[in-house]
Amino acid sequence: MAITEETRHHLYQALERQLGPEEAATLMEHLPPVGWADVATKSDLAHLETVMGMRMDMLEQRFAEVDRRFDQVDRRFEEIDRRFDLIDARLGGMDGRIDGLQAELVAVRLSIEAMQANQAAFLRQLSLALFVALVSILAAVIGLR
């Protein structure tokens, strides 16, 4: 039989008639608010404790696995950081070499420009000397006639 509020009230009224209002209220307060079938026993609680313990153990295992995976990720990030440091060092060395090559290219360019200027001056002098020689030869040929 299911216990309803109506049956609880009838029980209270019967107890009140037999024991009095104060004693009836005291006795009713000691009854569970639901039926006895819904009250947990010590064995129910022990079983619940066992089940909860197993679940906690499983959770601890899962957290241990998550911790292990995080440790793996941390190690991978450390390896990536180490590789980036190596790359940075290599790039730093390359920067120095590139700066050196740029300086050499500037020196080569200046040298080529100087050679071109010298060649232009030489060609002007040669042209002038050849012109003077030609004029001299022409003057000598005309003078011989």
Backbone bond lengths (Angstrom), bond angles and torsions (degrees), N, CA, C in turn:
res aa  C-N    CA-C-N  psi(-1)  N-CA   C-N-CA  omega(-1)  CA-C   N-CA-C  phi
1 M - - - 1.443 - - 1.524 108.58 -
2 A 1.319 116.01 131.98 1.458 121.43 179.96 1.517 109.72 -82.31
3 I 1.306 115.10 137.38 1.468 119.79 179.28 1.519 107.71 -89.54
4 T 1.335 115.25 126.00 1.460 121.22 178.70 1.516 108.00 -114.94
5 E 1.302 115.68 172.28 1.466 120.02 176.97 1.527 110.79 -62.65
6 E 1.302 115.68 -34.69 1.471 119.66 -179.99 1.526 110.38 -64.89
7 T 1.345 117.72 -45.59 1.480 119.74 179.95 1.518 110.22 -67.00
8 R 1.313 118.52 -35.54 1.476 120.94 177.07 1.535 109.85 -64.04
9 H 1.326 116.19 -40.14 1.469 119.67 179.98 1.533 110.88 -66.08
10 H 1.344 116.66 -41.37 1.473 119.62 177.20 1.523 110.54 -61.70
11 L 1.343 116.74 -40.70 1.465 120.13 178.10 1.525 110.24 -62.21
12 Y 1.324 116.74 -43.77 1.463 120.26 179.21 1.534 110.98 -60.13
13 Q 1.329 116.49 -43.77 1.471 119.74 179.97 1.530 110.93 -62.10
14 A 1.340 116.76 -41.66 1.473 119.93 179.48 1.521 110.24 -65.39
15 L 1.327 117.19 -42.26 1.470 120.53 178.52 1.520 110.80 -65.67
16 E 1.304 116.85 -36.54 1.464 121.19 -179.68 1.526 110.19 -63.92
17 R 1.345 115.98 -40.19 1.472 119.60 178.84 1.524 110.71 -66.73
18 Q 1.329 116.36 -38.88 1.461 119.83 -175.36 1.526 112.26 -82.60
19 L 1.355 117.56 -41.50 1.464 120.81 -171.75 1.523 113.92 -107.55
20 G 1.299 116.41 -24.01 1.460 120.23 -174.36 1.522 109.43 106.82
21 P 1.345 117.81 160.40 1.457 121.60 -173.07 1.533 113.51 -63.67
22 E 1.313 117.78 -42.07 1.470 120.11 -176.30 1.521 111.27 -68.15
23 E 1.314 116.89 -45.94 1.459 121.15 -179.73 1.530 110.64 -67.05
24 A 1.339 117.67 -38.00 1.461 121.32 178.80 1.537 110.07 -63.29
25 A 1.330 116.46 -42.95 1.465 120.58 179.32 1.528 110.58 -64.17
26 T 1.344 116.60 -41.79 1.468 120.41 179.09 1.519 110.98 -61.73
27 L 1.321 116.38 -45.62 1.462 120.34 -179.93 1.531 110.84 -64.76
28 M 1.321 118.80 -41.16 1.466 122.03 -179.29 1.539 111.21 -65.38
29 E 1.324 115.96 -32.52 1.466 119.42 179.58 1.521 111.66 -67.85
30 H 1.339 117.05 -22.97 1.458 120.34 179.35 1.526 113.00 -84.26
31 L 1.308 117.29 -8.79 1.465 120.75 177.91 1.531 109.12 -84.05
32 P 1.315 117.26 147.49 1.470 118.93 177.79 1.526 109.90 -67.95
33 P 1.328 117.29 152.81 1.465 120.20 -178.87 1.524 112.38 -71.60
34 V 1.329 117.46 -10.47 1.466 122.13 179.00 1.519 107.83 -126.80
35 G 1.321 116.10 -178.02 1.460 119.57 179.39 1.519 111.57 -69.27
36 W 1.336 116.22 158.72 1.468 121.59 -178.79 1.527 111.50 -62.08
37 A 1.299 117.15 -25.64 1.464 119.93 179.29 1.528 111.20 -66.57
38 D 1.340 116.03 -23.66 1.462 120.32 -179.09 1.525 112.89 -91.05
39 V 1.314 118.29 -2.33 1.464 121.95 -179.15 1.527 108.46 -84.69
40 A 1.335 116.50 132.65 1.461 121.06 -179.73 1.519 110.04 -79.17
41 T 1.333 115.23 140.35 1.468 120.91 177.82 1.522 108.87 -96.99
42 K 1.337 115.91 172.03 1.467 120.39 177.74 1.525 110.55 -61.90
43 S 1.318 116.54 -38.55 1.472 118.72 179.03 1.529 110.35 -68.32
44 D 1.347 117.16 -35.24 1.466 119.74 175.01 1.528 110.12 -60.99
45 L 1.335 115.11 -44.42 1.465 119.79 -179.65 1.525 111.22 -66.67
46 A 1.350 116.61 -38.83 1.467 120.07 178.36 1.524 110.16 -63.83
47 H 1.327 116.65 -42.75 1.464 120.61 177.96 1.533 110.40 -63.31
48 L 1.325 115.78 -43.33 1.465 120.00 178.23 1.530 110.47 -61.21
49 E 1.332 115.73 -40.91 1.460 120.00 179.06 1.534 110.39 -62.70
50 T 1.328 116.97 -41.19 1.467 121.18 178.30 1.523 110.63 -63.23
51 V 1.334 115.74 -47.59 1.467 120.17 -179.95 1.527 110.45 -62.04
52 M 1.326 116.14 -44.39 1.469 119.66 -179.81 1.529 110.38 -64.77
53 G 1.333 116.65 -37.96 1.465 120.15 177.25 1.520 111.23 -61.70
54 M 1.349 116.00 -42.94 1.466 119.88 178.22 1.525 110.54 -63.68
55 R 1.316 115.79 -41.15 1.471 118.87 178.75 1.532 110.90 -64.68
56 M 1.322 115.86 -40.52 1.470 119.64 178.54 1.532 109.87 -63.57
57 D 1.348 116.44 -40.71 1.467 119.80 177.43 1.526 110.52 -61.01
58 M 1.336 116.08 -42.98 1.466 120.03 178.25 1.528 110.81 -62.80
59 L 1.337 115.92 -42.03 1.468 119.28 178.42 1.526 110.76 -63.11
60 E 1.332 116.44 -41.49 1.462 119.76 178.82 1.524 110.39 -62.60
61 Q 1.340 116.97 -39.42 1.464 120.20 177.37 1.525 110.56 -64.28
62 R 1.323 115.56 -41.89 1.468 118.83 179.11 1.521 110.91 -64.19
63 F 1.344 116.23 -43.08 1.463 119.23 178.35 1.526 110.62 -64.13
64 A 1.331 116.99 -37.28 1.464 119.88 177.20 1.528 109.91 -62.82
65 E 1.333 116.84 -41.13 1.465 120.93 177.88 1.528 110.33 -65.15
66 V 1.327 117.18 -42.09 1.475 120.68 177.51 1.528 109.66 -62.37
67 D 1.340 116.77 -42.97 1.465 120.15 177.68 1.529 110.72 -60.69
68 R 1.337 116.63 -42.06 1.461 120.95 179.50 1.533 109.81 -62.20
69 R 1.325 116.22 -42.54 1.466 119.39 179.67 1.524 111.15 -66.48
70 F 1.327 116.62 -40.31 1.464 119.22 176.91 1.525 110.29 -62.36
71 D 1.332 116.84 -38.72 1.462 119.80 177.11 1.528 110.64 -61.81
72 Q 1.335 116.58 -41.10 1.466 120.05 177.11 1.525 110.68 -62.28
73 V 1.324 116.31 -44.68 1.470 120.50 179.26 1.527 109.72 -62.34
74 D 1.341 116.48 -42.24 1.467 119.80 178.17 1.527 110.61 -59.59
75 R 1.347 116.65 -44.20 1.465 119.68 179.41 1.530 110.84 -63.42
76 R 1.321 116.49 -39.23 1.468 119.32 178.38 1.524 110.96 -64.39
77 F 1.331 116.40 -42.73 1.465 119.21 178.09 1.529 110.77 -64.09
78 E 1.331 116.96 -38.10 1.464 119.60 177.64 1.527 110.10 -62.96
79 E 1.335 117.18 -41.07 1.462 121.00 177.61 1.529 110.32 -64.51
80 I 1.321 116.94 -41.87 1.470 120.44 177.84 1.527 110.01 -62.79
81 D 1.340 116.82 -43.13 1.467 120.10 177.50 1.528 110.59 -59.90
82 R 1.350 116.55 -42.22 1.462 120.41 179.72 1.532 110.00 -62.40
83 R 1.324 116.29 -42.65 1.464 119.73 179.32 1.528 111.32 -64.95
84 F 1.329 116.52 -41.01 1.467 119.15 177.04 1.528 110.62 -62.51
85 D 1.334 116.80 -38.27 1.464 119.38 177.31 1.529 110.48 -62.00
86 L 1.342 117.10 -42.13 1.467 120.68 177.59 1.530 110.96 -63.15
87 I 1.325 115.89 -43.14 1.469 120.15 178.76 1.524 110.18 -63.02
88 D 1.345 116.33 -43.33 1.468 119.73 178.08 1.527 110.77 -59.64
89 A 1.342 116.09 -42.00 1.465 119.53 -180.00 1.531 110.38 -64.70
90 R 1.328 116.75 -43.17 1.463 119.85 179.29 1.525 110.63 -64.33
91 L 1.331 116.73 -42.51 1.466 119.76 179.13 1.519 110.83 -64.72
92 G 1.337 115.77 -36.79 1.464 119.06 176.97 1.522 110.81 -61.46
93 G 1.340 116.78 -42.06 1.461 120.72 176.53 1.514 111.60 -64.40
94 M 1.315 115.87 -39.15 1.466 120.04 178.85 1.519 110.55 -66.29
95 D 1.328 117.06 -36.44 1.466 119.97 177.69 1.525 110.08 -58.96
96 G 1.332 115.75 -43.69 1.462 119.59 179.01 1.519 111.81 -63.29
97 R 1.339 115.69 -42.60 1.465 119.13 179.39 1.526 111.09 -66.29
98 I 1.320 116.42 -40.57 1.472 119.80 178.88 1.521 110.18 -63.53
99 D 1.340 116.48 -41.83 1.466 119.20 177.18 1.530 110.30 -60.23
100 G 1.350 116.46 -41.52 1.466 120.32 178.06 1.521 111.64 -63.46
101 L 1.337 116.40 -43.14 1.468 120.43 178.56 1.526 111.32 -63.43
102 Q 1.327 116.34 -39.23 1.464 119.37 178.08 1.525 110.28 -62.33
103 A 1.328 116.06 -41.82 1.466 119.40 179.33 1.530 110.03 -63.96
104 E 1.347 116.34 -41.19 1.464 119.57 178.17 1.525 111.01 -64.23
105 L 1.330 117.37 -41.53 1.466 120.53 178.59 1.522 111.42 -62.67
106 V 1.314 116.57 -39.83 1.468 119.96 177.62 1.527 109.35 -62.97
107 A 1.343 116.27 -42.71 1.469 119.84 179.62 1.527 110.57 -64.16
108 V 1.340 117.32 -42.23 1.468 120.80 178.50 1.527 110.09 -63.19
109 R 1.336 116.58 -43.63 1.464 119.87 179.43 1.529 110.56 -60.75
110 L 1.331 116.67 -45.01 1.468 120.03 179.28 1.526 110.73 -63.25
111 S 1.336 115.93 -38.36 1.465 120.02 178.65 1.526 110.63 -65.24
112 I 1.330 116.46 -43.42 1.470 120.42 178.33 1.519 110.47 -63.25
113 E 1.330 116.78 -42.81 1.466 119.98 178.69 1.527 110.57 -62.00
114 A 1.336 116.10 -39.71 1.468 119.49 179.12 1.527 110.15 -66.43
115 M 1.353 116.47 -41.67 1.464 120.14 178.15 1.523 110.60 -62.95
116 Q 1.331 116.58 -41.34 1.463 120.06 178.74 1.528 110.64 -63.37
117 A 1.317 115.53 -40.65 1.472 119.23 178.84 1.527 109.85 -65.06
118 N 1.343 117.10 -41.28 1.469 121.05 178.81 1.529 110.51 -64.76
119 Q 1.344 116.30 -41.93 1.462 119.98 178.75 1.524 110.56 -62.99
120 A 1.326 116.28 -43.42 1.469 119.60 179.74 1.528 110.20 -62.01
121 A 1.322 116.88 -42.27 1.469 120.32 179.18 1.531 109.92 -65.74
122 F 1.347 116.08 -42.42 1.461 120.25 179.01 1.522 110.57 -62.17
123 L 1.347 116.87 -43.92 1.464 120.44 179.83 1.527 110.94 -63.43
124 R 1.325 116.58 -38.48 1.472 119.29 177.52 1.535 110.06 -63.96
125 Q 1.332 116.26 -44.49 1.464 119.84 -179.67 1.531 110.83 -65.75
126 L 1.363 115.51 -40.97 1.456 119.69 179.68 1.525 110.38 -64.81
127 S 1.333 115.16 -43.89 1.464 119.37 178.86 1.523 110.20 -60.03
128 L 1.306 116.38 -43.77 1.461 120.76 179.83 1.529 110.22 -64.43
129 A 1.326 116.92 -43.02 1.469 120.57 -179.24 1.521 110.03 -65.61
130 L 1.325 117.81 -42.49 1.460 121.16 178.76 1.526 110.41 -64.95
131 F 1.338 115.68 -39.88 1.459 119.52 178.51 1.529 110.15 -62.70
132 V 1.320 115.71 -45.13 1.472 120.31 179.98 1.532 109.26 -63.40
133 A 1.336 116.93 -41.74 1.468 120.54 179.95 1.518 109.93 -64.19
134 L 1.324 117.05 -41.98 1.454 121.40 179.59 1.522 110.17 -63.55
135 V 1.313 116.39 -44.74 1.467 120.17 179.21 1.536 109.18 -62.91
136 S 1.295 116.27 -40.44 1.472 120.03 179.85 1.518 110.64 -64.88
137 I 1.329 116.63 -41.99 1.460 120.85 179.27 1.521 108.93 -64.58
138 L 1.326 116.90 -43.33 1.462 120.51 179.17 1.537 110.20 -63.03
139 A 1.291 115.99 -42.15 1.466 119.37 179.90 1.531 110.08 -64.42
140 A 1.309 116.36 -38.17 1.463 120.01 -179.96 1.517 110.27 -69.06
141 V 1.318 117.30 -40.09 1.458 121.64 -179.79 1.525 108.03 -66.19
142 I 1.316 119.09 -44.01 1.457 122.85 -178.67 1.540 108.38 -67.33
143 G 1.293 116.73 -36.97 1.462 120.34 -179.17 1.523 111.97 -70.37
144 L 1.263 119.14 -24.73 1.448 123.45 -179.97 1.520 110.15 -79.51
145 R 1.165 121.26 -17.68 1.437 122.73 -175.61 1.430 110.49 -85.78
